[in-house]
Each structure stands twice: as structure tokens, then as C-alpha cells.
């Protein structure tokens, strides 16, 4: 049985931001809860933790001491965040596409809003490989009833390729430790898929790597130093730590709500797992036995 890791509250969304600016997202999303939905935690080089509030188009940063301030507010639904190797902060924007944030000025600019003239369904999360190629999930409202979600790659030369187009709610995404496979959460299938990559970067022999049960399904992913995965299981209030073979070794338990949406690793040894818990509008933290991979953030 996986060992249980307890958590505590690291930061909480300030009271003045605990409202919802744009109710269209709340009305259209399953569940329809009218409160902020925290997502996309990622650390910068200074150990500051950036995260998003999807329905209000807000991006925040928490200091290493847990003090939260607003960085940007714009007309969008920011979900996942990742720092490019060159320091730019990329946004998976559910409303607009892929955007870029200047953390100093708070300016948000478009990066990719169409692929071959076609609009996206609704982008959920994104990641980079070590060469700087971008990968992102185009989720929309897909699921087992409509398995047409997509995963895209944007090479450093700007070329855009759809890698798969039969995904039931693609969500969290991360490149494997050796760069030979991409891992993607399929939330409505309650599974994590493995996409082995050929030498030309195209996928082949895509398979179901981890099958979960209960809750709402896997959401955000992070890579472990040993090549395993950390999986935020939304609706269950858990983050699972899996070894490289896909076996669960730790169960990080939320001390607040059940909406554990996403994760980032920090601390000197990268053993502190920070979790956005959307139901309580908090960021939780727990200490795991295996270190996360440093390139998950910057």
C-alpha cells in the first residue's frame, strides 16, 4: 500500500479576490461552481510560486513565505503555466489559446491562437521538452462521449503538429525523463496515457500507462527525478506519487477540499509538493520521499 503523506496550508487566496469576475466559464463548465478555480502552479528561479484563477482571468504569485499578490488580470481563462527555458512564462488559456505573460509588467500577449487557421477547442495545460519544443492539450468539453481532444506540438521553428486527436479529455501533460515518451492525463477516462515518440517526434503505440478509479480523474502531472510521475487526482483530494513502472508509492492527502487540480515541486531537495486545491482556494504543501524533477518549473 502507498504510504500516506499529510499536508498543510501554505497560502490562501486573499479575501478580496475570492469572487468570480466572469460567470460564463462557471455556467459552461460541469459543476458550475461560482468561485475561483486555482490551477497551474509553477516556480520561478527565485522560488516564487505562480498560479492561476481560471474564471477571473487572474494570475497570482506567492512568495516563499506564502504571501500572495496579483500579477495580471486580463480577458482570458488561464489554466496551466510553464516557464520556457529562456524565462518567458507561457499560459494555457482555455479561452484564447497559448499566451505569454511578462511577470514584470503583467502584460499578457498572444503566442498561438490558431493551428492552420483553425481555432482550438479549449487549451488546458502545457509543457516543454529540454530542447524548448512546446506541447499542449486541447481539451474543450471532450470525454468518453466525445473522444476528440487533441495534443499538439510546437517546434522551436514554429511548426505546429497535432500528435493525437482521439483523446477523452486531455489535461495535464509532461515529457518523460528520457524524452522518449509524453505522458498525458485523460481526465474523463480516469487514466494517464503514455505516448512513445519516434525519432521524428511523432507518437506510436500509444497506451494506457496508469488506470485510476474514483474522484473526477487525473488532472495536473509532474515528473519525478527518477522518471516516475506525480498525479493530481481531482475529486479525490489526492496527489499520487508513482514510480517509473507506474506503481503507486505515496498518497499525498489534501487537508482541505477534494479539488486537487495541479502540482509543483520545490524546496532545496525538491521533495516539497505544492498543490492547488480549488475548493478551498488554497495552496497546500507536503513532504514526499522522492524528489521531483527540477525542470518541471524553470
ZAKOL-932273 format. One record per residue: residue number from 0; residue in one letter; x, y, z of N, C-alpha, C in turn. Coordinates in steps of 0.1 Angstrom, whole numbers, always signed. Example, Ala and Ser with C-alpha at 12.3 -4.5 7.8 and 13.67 -1.06 7.14 Angstrom:
2
> 0	A	+132	-57	+78	+123	-45	+78	+132	-33	+78
> 1	S	+128	-22	+71	+137	-11	+71	+129	+0	+79
//
This chain:
298
> 0	X	+8	-12	+0	+0	+0	+0	+9	+13	+0
> 1	X	+5	+23	-7	+12	+35	-7	+12	+42	+7
> 2	X	+24	+48	+11	+24	+55	+23	+17	+68	+22
> 3	X	+11	+73	+33	+3	+85	+33	+11	+97	+37
> 4	X	+10	+107	+29	+17	+120	+32	+7	+130	+36
> 5	X	+9	+136	+48	-1	+147	+52	+3	+161	+46
> 6	X	-6	+170	+45	-3	+183	+40	-8	+194	+50
> 7	X	-4	+206	+48	-9	+217	+55	-10	+229	+45
> 8	X	-16	+240	+49	-19	+251	+41	-6	+260	+40
> 9	X	-2	+262	+28	+10	+271	+25	+5	+285	+22
> 10	X	-5	+287	+15	-10	+300	+11	-25	+299	+8
> 11	X	-32	+310	+9	-46	+311	+7	-49	+323	-2
> 12	X	-59	+322	-11	-62	+333	-19	-68	+344	-10
> 13	X	-63	+357	-11	-67	+368	-3	-82	+370	-5
> 14	X	-89	+374	+6	-103	+376	+6	-108	+385	-5
> 15	X	-101	+395	-9	-105	+405	-19	-106	+399	-33
> 16	X	-100	+387	-34	-100	+380	-47	-109	+368	-47
> 17	X	-116	+365	-37	-125	+353	-36	-138	+356	-42
> 18	X	-138	+362	-54	-151	+364	-61	-148	+358	-75
> 19	X	-158	+359	-84	-157	+354	-98	-161	+366	-107
> 20	X	-151	+370	-115	-154	+381	-124	-162	+377	-136
> 21	X	-159	+365	-142	-166	+360	-154	-174	+348	-152
> 22	X	-187	+349	-151	-195	+337	-148	-198	+329	-160
> 23	X	-194	+333	-172	-196	+324	-184	-189	+311	-182
> 24	X	-176	+311	-177	-169	+299	-175	-176	+290	-165
> 25	X	-180	+296	-154	-187	+288	-144	-200	+282	-149
> 26	X	-208	+289	-157	-220	+284	-162	-218	+273	-172
> 27	X	-207	+274	-180	-205	+264	-190	-197	+252	-186
> 28	X	-190	+252	-175	-182	+241	-170	-190	+231	-162
> 29	X	-188	+218	-163	-195	+209	-154	-194	+212	-140
> 30	X	-204	+212	-132	-204	+216	-118	-209	+230	-116
> 31	X	-204	+239	-124	-209	+253	-123	-207	+260	-110
> 32	X	-196	+257	-103	-194	+264	-91	-189	+278	-93
> 33	X	-195	+288	-86	-192	+302	-88	-182	+307	-78
> 34	X	-170	+302	-79	-159	+307	-71	-146	+305	-78
> 35	X	-135	+311	-74	-122	+310	-81	-118	+295	-82
> 36	X	-112	+292	-93	-106	+278	-95	-91	+280	-97
> 37	X	-84	+276	-87	-69	+277	-88	-63	+266	-95
> 38	X	-53	+269	-103	-46	+259	-112	-32	+264	-115
> 39	X	-25	+256	-123	-12	+260	-129	-1	+263	-121
> 40	X	+2	+257	-109	+13	+262	-101	+27	+259	-108
> 41	X	+36	+269	-107	+49	+267	-113	+59	+277	-106
> 42	X	+71	+273	-103	+80	+281	-96	+89	+288	-106
> 43	X	+93	+300	-102	+104	+307	-110	+117	+304	-103
> 44	X	+128	+310	-109	+141	+308	-104	+143	+313	-89
> 45	X	+135	+322	-85	+136	+328	-72	+127	+321	-61
> 46	X	+121	+309	-65	+113	+301	-56	+99	+308	-53
> 47	X	+95	+317	-62	+82	+323	-61	+72	+314	-69
> 48	X	+60	+311	-64	+51	+302	-70	+40	+310	-77
> 49	X	+40	+308	-90	+29	+314	-98	+17	+304	-99
> 50	X	+5	+310	-100	-6	+301	-102	-18	+309	-107
> 51	X	-28	+303	-112	-39	+310	-119	-52	+308	-112
> 52	X	-61	+317	-116	-76	+316	-112	-83	+317	-125
> 53	X	-88	+305	-130	-93	+304	-144	-105	+314	-147
> 54	X	-116	+313	-140	-127	+321	-144	-126	+336	-143
> 55	X	-116	+341	-135	-115	+355	-134	-103	+361	-141
> 56	X	-96	+352	-149	-85	+357	-157	-74	+363	-149
> 57	X	-71	+357	-138	-61	+363	-129	-49	+353	-128
> 58	X	-37	+359	-127	-25	+352	-124	-19	+358	-111
> 59	X	-16	+349	-102	-10	+354	-89	+4	+348	-87
> 60	X	+11	+353	-77	+23	+348	-73	+24	+348	-58
> 61	X	+29	+336	-52	+31	+335	-38	+46	+335	-35
> 62	X	+50	+344	-25	+64	+344	-21	+67	+331	-14
> 63	X	+80	+329	-12	+85	+317	-4	+78	+317	+10
> 64	X	+74	+328	+15	+67	+328	+28	+52	+326	+27
> 65	X	+47	+325	+15	+32	+323	+13	+24	+336	+11
> 66	X	+30	+347	+10	+23	+360	+8	+19	+360	-7
> 67	X	+6	+363	-10	+0	+362	-23	-2	+376	-28
> 68	X	+2	+379	-41	-2	+392	-47	-6	+389	-62
> 69	X	-14	+398	-67	-19	+397	-81	-8	+402	-91
> 70	X	-5	+394	-101	+4	+397	-111	-2	+403	-124
> 71	X	-14	+396	-128	-20	+400	-140	-35	+397	-139
> 72	X	-43	+405	-146	-58	+403	-147	-61	+407	-161
> 73	X	-67	+398	-169	-70	+401	-183	-82	+393	-188
> 74	X	-86	+395	-201	-97	+389	-206	-94	+375	-211
> 75	X	-93	+365	-202	-90	+352	-206	-93	+342	-195
> 76	X	-91	+329	-197	-93	+319	-187	-80	+311	-186
> 77	X	-70	+316	-179	-57	+310	-177	-58	+297	-169
> 78	X	-52	+287	-175	-52	+274	-168	-38	+270	-164
> 79	X	-31	+262	-173	-17	+258	-170	-7	+269	-172
> 80	X	+4	+268	-165	+15	+278	-166	+28	+270	-167
> 81	X	+37	+274	-175	+51	+269	-176	+61	+279	-180
> 82	X	+72	+279	-174	+83	+288	-178	+91	+281	-189
> 83	X	+93	+289	-200	+102	+285	-211	+116	+285	-206
> 84	X	+125	+276	-212	+139	+277	-207	+145	+291	-208
> 85	X	+140	+300	-217	+145	+313	-218	+139	+323	-208
> 86	X	+130	+318	-199	+125	+327	-189	+111	+332	-191
> 87	X	+105	+331	-203	+92	+336	-206	+82	+326	-199
> 88	X	+71	+332	-194	+60	+324	-188	+49	+322	-198
> 89	X	+47	+310	-201	+36	+306	-211	+23	+302	-203
> 90	X	+12	+306	-209	-1	+303	-204	-9	+294	-213
> 91	X	-15	+284	-208	-25	+276	-215	-38	+283	-212
> 92	X	-44	+290	-221	-56	+298	-219	-68	+291	-225
> 93	X	-77	+287	-216	-89	+280	-221	-97	+288	-231
> 94	X	-97	+301	-230	-105	+309	-238	-98	+314	-251
> 95	X	-85	+317	-250	-78	+324	-261	-68	+315	-269
> 96	X	-62	+305	-262	-51	+298	-268	-39	+298	-260
> 97	X	-27	+298	-266	-14	+299	-258	-10	+314	-257
> 98	X	-8	+318	-245	-4	+332	-243	+9	+333	-236
> 99	X	+15	+345	-235	+27	+347	-228	+25	+359	-218
> 100	X	+30	+357	-206	+30	+367	-196	+44	+373	-193
> 101	X	+44	+386	-192	+57	+393	-188	+55	+395	-173
> 102	X	+61	+387	-164	+59	+388	-150	+62	+402	-144
> 103	X	+71	+409	-151	+75	+422	-145	+64	+433	-148
> 104	X	+58	+433	-160	+48	+443	-163	+34	+438	-161
> 105	X	+32	+425	-161	+19	+419	-160	+12	+419	-174
> 106	X	+19	+422	-185	+13	+422	-198	+11	+408	-203
> 107	X	+0	+405	-209	-3	+392	-214	-5	+394	-229
> 108	X	+3	+386	-237	+3	+387	-252	+0	+373	-258
> 109	X	-7	+373	-270	-10	+360	-277	+3	+354	-282
> 110	X	+4	+341	-282	+15	+334	-288	+10	+325	-299
> 111	X	-1	+317	-296	-6	+308	-306	-21	+307	-304
> 112	X	-30	+313	-312	-44	+313	-311	-51	+304	-321
> 113	X	-44	+300	-331	-49	+291	-341	-38	+281	-346
> 114	X	-43	+269	-351	-34	+260	-357	-39	+258	-372
> 115	X	-31	+262	-382	-35	+260	-396	-49	+267	-398
> 116	X	-51	+279	-393	-63	+287	-394	-75	+282	-385
> 117	X	-73	+271	-378	-84	+265	-371	-83	+269	-356
> 118	X	-94	+273	-350	-94	+276	-336	-93	+263	-328
> 119	X	-88	+264	-316	-87	+253	-307	-101	+251	-300
> 120	X	-102	+239	-294	-114	+236	-286	-114	+244	-273
> 121	X	-103	+242	-266	-100	+250	-254	-88	+244	-247
> 122	X	-77	+251	-247	-64	+246	-242	-64	+245	-227
> 123	X	-58	+234	-222	-59	+231	-208	-45	+233	-201
> 124	X	-35	+226	-206	-22	+226	-199	-11	+225	-210
> 125	X	+2	+227	-205	+13	+227	-215	+26	+224	-208
> 126	X	+36	+220	-216	+49	+217	-210	+59	+219	-221
> 127	X	+72	+219	-218	+83	+220	-227	+92	+208	-225
> 128	X	+99	+204	-237	+109	+194	-235	+123	+202	-234
> 129	X	+134	+195	-232	+146	+202	-229	+152	+209	-241
> 130	X	+147	+207	-253	+151	+214	-264	+143	+227	-266
> 131	X	+132	+229	-258	+124	+241	-259	+112	+239	-268
> 132	X	+109	+227	-273	+96	+224	-280	+85	+224	-270
> 133	X	+73	+230	-275	+62	+232	-266	+51	+221	-270
> 134	X	+45	+215	-259	+34	+205	-261	+23	+210	-252
> 135	X	+10	+209	-258	-1	+213	-250	-13	+205	-253
> 136	X	-23	+204	-244	-35	+197	-245	-47	+206	-249
> 137	X	-54	+201	-259	-66	+209	-264	-79	+201	-259
> 138	X	-84	+204	-248	-94	+196	-241	-108	+199	-245
> 139	X	-112	+212	-244	-126	+215	-246	-135	+208	-236
> 140	X	-146	+204	-241	-156	+196	-232	-156	+181	-237
> 141	X	-145	+177	-242	-144	+163	-247	-145	+153	-235
> 142	X	-147	+141	-238	-148	+130	-228	-151	+117	-235
> 143	X	-155	+107	-227	-158	+94	-233	-169	+95	-243
> 144	X	-178	+105	-241	-189	+106	-251	-184	+113	-264
> 145	X	-173	+119	-263	-168	+127	-275	-152	+127	-274
> 146	X	-146	+115	-277	-131	+114	-276	-124	+121	-287
> 147	X	-125	+134	-288	-119	+142	-299	-109	+152	-294
> 148	X	-105	+151	-281	-95	+160	-276	-82	+158	-283
> 149	X	-73	+168	-283	-61	+168	-291	-49	+171	-282
> 150	X	-37	+167	-287	-24	+170	-281	-16	+176	-293
> 151	X	-10	+188	-291	-3	+195	-301	+12	+196	-297
> 152	X	+21	+198	-307	+35	+201	-305	+38	+214	-313
> 153	X	+45	+223	-307	+50	+234	-315	+65	+234	-314
> 154	X	+72	+231	-325	+87	+230	-325	+93	+244	-324
> 155	X	+105	+245	-321	+112	+258	-319	+112	+266	-332
> 156	X	+110	+259	-343	+110	+267	-356	+96	+272	-359
> 157	X	+86	+270	-349	+73	+275	-351	+63	+266	-358
> 158	X	+67	+254	-363	+58	+245	-369	+49	+238	-359
> 159	X	+36	+237	-363	+26	+231	-353	+21	+218	-359
> 160	X	+21	+208	-350	+16	+194	-354	+6	+189	-344
> 161	X	-5	+183	-348	-14	+176	-339	-9	+162	-338
> 162	X	-5	+158	-326	+0	+145	-324	-10	+134	-322
> 163	X	-21	+137	-315	-33	+128	-314	-45	+136	-314
> 164	X	-56	+130	-319	-69	+137	-320	-81	+129	-315
> 165	X	-78	+118	-307	-88	+109	-302	-88	+108	-287
> 166	X	-85	+119	-280	-83	+118	-266	-96	+122	-258
> 167	X	-100	+114	-248	-111	+118	-240	-107	+127	-228
> 168	X	-107	+140	-231	-104	+150	-221	-90	+150	-217
> 169	X	-81	+154	-227	-67	+155	-223	-64	+167	-214
> 170	X	-56	+165	-204	-55	+176	-194	-40	+178	-191
> 171	X	-35	+173	-179	-21	+175	-176	-12	+168	-186
> 172	X	+0	+174	-188	+9	+169	-198	+24	+171	-193
> 173	X	+32	+161	-195	+46	+162	-191	+55	+153	-200
> 174	X	+67	+157	-203	+76	+149	-211	+83	+140	-201
> 175	X	+85	+127	-205	+92	+118	-197	+107	+122	-195
> 176	X	+113	+115	-185	+127	+119	-181	+137	+117	-192
> 177	X	+135	+107	-201	+145	+105	-211	+141	+111	-225
> 178	X	+129	+118	-225	+125	+125	-237	+119	+115	-247
> 179	X	+117	+103	-244	+113	+93	-254	+98	+91	-253
> 180	X	+91	+97	-244	+76	+95	-243	+70	+107	-236
> 181	X	+58	+110	-240	+50	+120	-234	+39	+114	-226
> 182	X	+36	+120	-214	+25	+115	-206	+14	+125	-205
> 183	X	+2	+120	-207	-10	+129	-207	-21	+124	-198
> 184	X	-27	+132	-190	-38	+129	-182	-51	+129	-191
> 185	X	-58	+118	-190	-71	+117	-197	-82	+117	-186
> 186	X	-86	+129	-183	-94	+130	-171	-107	+122	-171
> 187	X	-115	+123	-181	-128	+116	-181	-126	+101	-183
> 188	X	-114	+96	-187	-112	+82	-188	-105	+77	-175
> 189	X	-102	+86	-166	-96	+83	-153	-83	+75	-155
> 190	X	-75	+80	-165	-63	+73	-169	-52	+83	-173
> 191	X	-39	+78	-173	-28	+86	-178	-22	+78	-190
> 192	X	-22	+84	-201	-17	+77	-213	-2	+80	-215
> 193	X	+5	+70	-221	+19	+72	-225	+20	+72	-240
> 194	X	+26	+83	-245	+28	+85	-259	+43	+83	-263
> 195	X	+47	+71	-266	+61	+69	-271	+63	+77	-283
> 196	X	+75	+83	-284	+78	+92	-296	+89	+86	-304
> 197	X	+87	+86	-317	+97	+81	-327	+108	+91	-328
> 198	X	+118	+88	-336	+129	+97	-337	+125	+110	-344
> 199	X	+115	+110	-352	+110	+123	-358	+100	+130	-349
> 200	X	+98	+125	-337	+89	+132	-328	+75	+128	-328
> 201	X	+71	+120	-338	+57	+116	-338	+54	+104	-329
> 202	X	+41	+103	-324	+38	+92	-315	+35	+79	-322
> 203	X	+38	+68	-314	+34	+55	-320	+31	+46	-308
> 204	X	+23	+36	-310	+19	+26	-300	+15	+33	-287
> 205	X	+6	+43	-288	+1	+50	-276	-7	+40	-267
> 206	X	-4	+41	-254	-11	+31	-245	-15	+38	-232
> 207	X	-23	+30	-224	-28	+34	-211	-17	+30	-201
> 208	X	-10	+40	-195	+1	+37	-186	-4	+35	-172
> 209	X	-14	+44	-167	-19	+43	-153	-34	+43	-154
> 210	X	-41	+34	-148	-56	+34	-147	-60	+37	-132
> 211	X	-67	+48	-130	-72	+52	-117	-87	+49	-116
> 212	X	-92	+51	-104	-106	+49	-101	-111	+60	-91
> 213	X	-124	+63	-92	-129	+72	-83	-126	+87	-86
> 214	X	-132	+96	-78	-130	+110	-80	-134	+115	-94
> 215	X	-128	+125	-99	-131	+130	-112	-121	+126	-122
> 216	X	-109	+121	-118	-99	+117	-127	-86	+125	-125
> 217	X	-75	+121	-132	-63	+128	-131	-63	+141	-138
> 218	X	-57	+151	-131	-56	+165	-136	-42	+168	-139
> 219	X	-35	+176	-131	-21	+180	-134	-11	+169	-132
> 220	X	+0	+170	-139	+11	+160	-138	+24	+167	-135
> 221	X	+33	+160	-129	+47	+165	-127	+56	+153	-128
> 222	X	+68	+155	-132	+77	+144	-134	+86	+143	-121
> 223	X	+89	+131	-118	+98	+128	-106	+112	+127	-111
> 224	X	+122	+129	-103	+136	+128	-106	+140	+114	-111
> 225	X	+133	+104	-106	+136	+90	-110	+129	+86	-123
> 226	X	+121	+95	-129	+113	+92	-140	+99	+88	-138
> 227	X	+95	+87	-125	+81	+85	-121	+72	+97	-123
> 228	X	+60	+96	-119	+50	+107	-121	+43	+110	-108
> 229	X	+40	+123	-107	+31	+128	-96	+18	+132	-103
> 230	X	+7	+127	-98	-6	+129	-105	-16	+135	-95
> 231	X	-21	+147	-99	-32	+153	-91	-45	+146	-94
> 232	X	-52	+140	-85	-64	+133	-87	-76	+142	-82
> 233	X	-82	+150	-91	-92	+159	-87	-105	+151	-84
> 234	X	-112	+156	-74	-124	+150	-69	-121	+139	-58
> 235	X	-109	+136	-56	-105	+126	-46	-97	+133	-35
> 236	X	-92	+145	-38	-84	+152	-28	-70	+145	-25
> 237	X	-64	+140	-36	-52	+132	-35	-42	+136	-46
> 238	X	-29	+136	-43	-18	+135	-53	-11	+122	-51
> 239	X	-11	+114	-62	-4	+101	-62	+10	+103	-67
> 240	X	+20	+96	-60	+33	+95	-65	+36	+81	-70
> 241	X	+39	+80	-83	+41	+67	-90	+56	+65	-93
> 242	X	+61	+53	-92	+75	+50	-96	+76	+49	-111
> 243	X	+88	+48	-117	+89	+47	-131	+81	+36	-138
> 244	X	+77	+25	-130	+70	+14	-136	+55	+17	-135
> 245	X	+51	+28	-129	+36	+31	-128	+30	+25	-116
> 246	X	+38	+22	-106	+33	+17	-93	+32	+28	-83
> 247	X	+20	+29	-76	+18	+39	-66	+27	+37	-53
> 248	X	+35	+47	-49	+44	+45	-38	+40	+55	-26
> 249	X	+33	+66	-30	+29	+76	-19	+15	+82	-23
> 250	X	+8	+85	-13	-5	+91	-15	-5	+104	-6
> 251	X	-5	+115	-13	-4	+128	-6	-19	+133	-4
> 252	X	-23	+134	+8	-37	+137	+11	-40	+151	+14
> 253	X	-50	+157	+7	-54	+171	+10	-59	+172	+24
> 254	X	-55	+183	+31	-61	+186	+44	-73	+195	+43
> 255	X	-77	+199	+31	-88	+208	+29	-98	+201	+20
> 256	X	-100	+206	+8	-111	+200	-1	-106	+189	-10
> 257	X	-115	+185	-19	-112	+174	-28	-108	+178	-42
> 258	X	-107	+191	-45	-104	+196	-58	-89	+199	-60
> 259	X	-81	+188	-59	-66	+189	-61	-64	+190	-76
> 260	X	-61	+202	-81	-61	+204	-95	-47	+202	-101
> 261	X	-36	+206	-94	-23	+206	-101	-12	+207	-90
> 262	X	+0	+205	-95	+11	+203	-85	+24	+210	-91
> 263	X	+33	+213	-82	+46	+218	-85	+56	+214	-74
> 264	X	+68	+211	-77	+78	+207	-67	+87	+218	-64
> 265	X	+91	+220	-51	+100	+230	-46	+108	+225	-34
> 266	X	+115	+235	-28	+123	+231	-17	+137	+228	-21
> 267	X	+147	+228	-12	+161	+226	-15	+163	+212	-22
> 268	X	+156	+202	-17	+158	+188	-23	+146	+185	-32
> 269	X	+138	+194	-36	+126	+192	-45	+117	+181	-39
> 270	X	+116	+180	-26	+107	+170	-20	+94	+176	-15
> 271	X	+93	+189	-16	+80	+196	-12	+71	+197	-24
> 272	X	+59	+191	-22	+50	+191	-33	+39	+201	-29
> 273	X	+37	+211	-38	+27	+222	-36	+15	+219	-45
> 274	X	+4	+220	-39	-9	+216	-46	-19	+227	-46
> 275	X	-24	+230	-58	-36	+240	-58	-48	+232	-55
> 276	X	-55	+236	-45	-68	+230	-40	-79	+240	-43
> 277	X	-87	+238	-53	-96	+248	-58	-108	+250	-49
> 278	X	-112	+239	-42	-124	+240	-34	-123	+250	-23
> 279	X	-111	+250	-16	-108	+259	-5	-100	+271	-9
> 280	X	-97	+272	-22	-89	+284	-27	-76	+285	-20
> 281	X	-69	+274	-18	-57	+274	-10	-46	+266	-18
> 282	X	-34	+268	-14	-22	+260	-19	-17	+252	-7
> 283	X	-17	+239	-9	-12	+230	+2	+2	+226	-1
> 284	X	+9	+221	+9	+22	+216	+8	+24	+203	+16
> 285	X	+31	+194	+11	+35	+182	+19	+49	+177	+15
> 286	X	+55	+169	+23	+69	+164	+21	+68	+150	+16
> 287	X	+73	+147	+4	+73	+133	-1	+87	+127	+0
> 288	X	+88	+114	-2	+101	+107	+0	+110	+108	-12
> 289	X	+104	+110	-24	+112	+111	-37	+112	+125	-42
> 290	X	+123	+130	-47	+123	+143	-53	+117	+145	-66
> 291	X	+111	+156	-68	+105	+160	-81	+117	+164	-91
> 292	X	+114	+164	-103	+124	+168	-113	+124	+183	-114
> 293	X	+136	+189	-113	+138	+204	-113	+132	+211	-125
> 294	X	+133	+204	-137	+129	+211	-149	+113	+211	-150
> 295	X	+106	+207	-140	+91	+209	-140	+88	+223	-141
> 296	X	+96	+232	-135	+93	+246	-134	+101	+254	-143
> 297	X	+114	+257	-140	+122	+266	-148	+133	+258	-155
//
